[in-house]
Amino acid sequence: MIAHRVVRNPKFSWLLPGTIPSLLIFCNFSSTWSMKKDPALESALSRNRRWIVNNQLKNIILRCPNQATPVRFLQKKFKTLDLKGKAPNWIKKYPRCFETFMQENEPWCRLTKRMMALVEEEEIVKSGQEPVLVERLAKFLMLSKDRRINAMKFNEFKRNFGFPDDYFISIIPKYPELFRVINFSGKRNGLEIELLSWDPNLALSFLERKVQEEGKESPSFQCLLPLTWKKSWEKFIEFNESPYISPYAELPNENFKEKRDVGLIHEILSLTLWKKASIVKLGHFKREFILPDRLDIMLMKHPGIFYVSNRYQIHTVVLREGYSGSELIDKDPLVIVKDKFGELMQEGLHEYNRRRCALNLEKKKQNLIPR
């Protein structure tokens, strides 16, 4: 039997930006997606996807010397960002975020002054968010079976909670009374983050806290479907009749397993910034949270609570309760800053489209002139 090692002063270069290994997982998703499309939530996912790509480009540029890079370097990164086309064309679409200039006889790219101002604002917000991040991590670990999570798996999920890239060395070592890093296997990918102290004040789910605030008797799920979805409503009412099982409590018996699983996913999504997550990444934690083999099927059985989308071939689950139309209801301070980034993107995109339309009109006029 291998004794576990407590890692006190780790040099985890593999967890730092630019050196993160990919966690490969193969999931056999159902080829049939029968959930009816929700235009508002699809719009939110589309907007968020563009933001994610530009945020990744922003981070790549910020990590470069002098915070500038040749455009050809960004082109090489397009495959890892799952983007097609040419980098110069993408950059031109967002002139309020990125600007190009010539250096060493080739085009380079850097962030605009307005974009850099938002980067500084984001850093200020992040510095004040550390207590919130520590609480999120503690709750996430409290949800797990053994109160510990594989570090590599969490590394793939960290941005959902708003953690910085260097959280492993900038946050966790500051709280030795709460967390420690252990390694049962002795392998590099065997590192785990373990919770050392259970806080009963944190062992309340989003729904349980909501009941307390509203003065209601007991927590229950909400169904946010049109009343015309009669069969779905009937199934939801039947499902909701049984008692709510807190994801922080022990499972009474296997008859309540699905009720607890739904509550667990509801709670995890409630902890995320955008109340959504990749189903594949949630599946990484199957062992830690004792999730069902076909998580996607379970989620689709509850369309009033969760919205499942395969937009961009990225299987995503959204907590319906977290949105009003296409807008997130409760916005984390970090999301508010990121929304400003999104507004800057849209402003630049509108400018790009106006210029392109004007150019097309001019070309049409030129073609109509007799030669």
ABEGO torsion letter per residue (X at the ends): XBBBBBBABBBBAAABBGABBBBBBBBBBBABBABBBBAAAAAAAAAAAAAAAAAAAAAAAAABBGGBBBAAAAAAAAAAAGBBEBAAAAAAABAAABBBBBBGGBBBBBBBAAAAAAAAAAAAAAAAAAAAAAAAAAAAAAABAAGBBBAAAAAAAAAAAGBBAAAAAAAAAABAAABBBBBAAGBAAABBBBBABBBAAAABBAAAAAAAAAGBABBBBBBBBBAABAAAAAAAAAAAABBBBBAABBBABAAAAAAAAAAAAAAAAAABAAGBBBAAAAAAAAAAAGBBABAAAAAAABAAABBBBABGGBBBBBBAAABBEABBABBBAAAAAAAAAAAAAAAAAAAAAAAAAAAAAAAAAAAABBX
